[in-house]
Amino acid sequence: MKRELSVASLTVLHAVGSGTTHGFDVIEATGLPAGTVYPALSRMERDGLLTSSWEDVAEARAGKRPPRRYYRITARGVTTLNDALARVHALKPIRRARASSSR
């Protein structure tokens, strides 16, 4: 059974699909906490929506930091993202409910 994306996962997938590739950058782009972003990235990689690769160690050392993990959206991820966005865009605003009169 196909699972629906949560709003947080949709936001993370959209960020990666839009070109944000590093975890810290996804956090910054989405405004979501690390405790939400990293588990979402792991789940989406497990589900085939994303792939990841580690930065070259020599490059990281030259930058005096640990290696970074970079994420990319897969073809399946693009399809899932676009399907989810279509469902969200199909939602229509509701009008303010009228106050019911008591009789």
Secondary structure by P-SEA (a helix, b strand, c coil): cbbbbcaaaaaaaaaaaaccccaaaaaaaccccccccaaaaaaaaaaccbbbbbccaaaaaaacccbbbbbbbcaaaaaaaaaaaaaaaabbbbccccccccc
